[in-house]
Amino acid sequence: MRLHTDGSTVVLLTPKTRISWRESGRNTTETVPENPAVTDYDRSGLLCITPKGERDFSARLAAAGALAADAIDEETVAAVMLGEDSTYLVQGPLNTEGDWPNVIDVGRIEPTRVAWPAGLIWKKGDKTLYDLADTHGLGIVDCFVPTLECNSHGIAVASSGSGAVVLVRPGCTEISASFQLPSQDEAAIYACPTSEGVLVTIIVDGQDSAYVHIAEDGTLLGHRAAQCATPAVNLDAGILIYDDSSSTLELTDASFSQLASLVLSWPALDAAAAPDGASFALADAEHILRGHVNARGELVIVAEYQEVKQAGAKRPGELAAIEAKWDPERSQGKSAVGFAAGMSPAPWTASADAAFELVMHARSTGGPGQGIRVTIGGDAAKHCAFEAVSVDGVRQELKDDGKGNWSAEFPSIELVRGLAYPYNPKPKNDAQKHAAAMFLEETHLELRVFGKATKASEDLMSVAISALNSDSPPLKWMRPLAIS
């Protein structure tokens, strides 16, 4: 998996999907070609989105053969490319023809060997800790996929195939510092630039882990053992790390002394920092979390998204259509809500001085979206005390705006991509007809309005349903509410 955040939007790349989770609630999920380089148990894969989230260079860099990449700003990127005789770190505006303005050889370097703390991950003797470098060479080697991260302090590249870490400061056209660390075949190494030097995370076989902070001269500023760690990220207030042995997310100083902590209910596998220096995101195969460091230096969870696996899964109707070899026309464009298909609404009736429950159905008629708003009004509303409305079992209180309208928002309700109705093409056999019925049902929403009528009336009541974060016209019913 691979994670990116600009502070309000989080993008998560998984082996089969790419999820964009937005602060506004309008989420999108794309199915991506399955890539063996992307896993759901560690940071992996190529995801290169600019800091503000305005441009995505991932596909073009992958086509250019980048082994690893990250965006420096909204126009320029850094990438590790394999040349004929070495491995190179390139910088500049994206250029798929190989004409990069800044090219640094990172395959042939003479790194400073870091004095490794005794017993940190490895118990074996110091002489055997660097065997991989003796086998593969001292630089960034291509036999293991390297990692690369950019931030305001520069670019850091790491190779688990050699234990090499390279630091390039902003604006530099040559290596600012390079280090050699222990490694082994099952290890993953991630590096993150800091103002003091570089922050390195080593994770062996997804278990034994270590965080080390290295100054530019190779001095060890601090170290910390952990289990099933996430790659450390650098924030303005300190270093963000996760140790699964205690399920604790920690904010630390440069030497890993704890400044703040937060216990998580699920094991974070990747982390990303936003360019504002305070916001961050965490993820595993089933969850995404957005958080920030507040003015008091505390770690605060802003929101969680717990439908990662479900977001990428095909629904039964889609699977049935594929099995029946029926490829129906789907809705495009902005998310929208329209009238139900294939069903007639029941009359709206109630009794005076008694509670009522009105049932109605709608469906998604546009592109995919997230969230709906329900608004109730009309003259009949003067004779009712509305309590709540539910959408597919999710219940919210209706709020009176003082002007005769009652409303509620449902930011968690997903609007799936709509289905053209009447069907195009028409289903031809029983299997296709069965799939069509299932498929259409999956686009529908059930609403229930709860309230109490106060006196007899035949006045009209309006119910409007609109998609959040979309300017598509709302679905609007205007019907009598028969109160006897």
Buried (B, 14 or more C-beta within 10 A) or exposed (E): BBBBBBBBBBBBBBBBBBBBBBEEBBBBBEEBEEBEEBBBBBBBBBBBBBBBBEBBBBEBBBEBEBBBBBBBBEEBBBBBBBEEEBBBBBBBEBBEEEEBEBBBBBBEBEBBBBEBBEEBBBEEEEEEBBBBBEEBBBBBBBEBBBBBBBBBBBBBBBBBBBBBBBBBBBEBEEBBBBBBBBBBEEBBBBBBBBEBBBBBBBBBEBEBBBBBBBBBEBEBBBBBBBBBBBBBBBBEBBBBBBBBEEBBBBBBBBEBEEBBBBEBEBBBBBBBBBBBBBBBBBBBBBBBBBBBBEEEEBBEEBEBBEBBBEBBBEBEBBBBBEEBEBEBEBBEEBBBBBBBBEEEBEEBEBEEEEEBEBEBBBBBBBBBBBBBBBBBBBBBBEBBEBBBBBBEEEEBEBEEEEEEBBBBBBBBBBBBBBBBBEBEEEBEEEBBBBBBBBBBBBBBBEBBBBBBBBEEBEBBBBBBBBBBBBEBEBBBBEBBBBBE
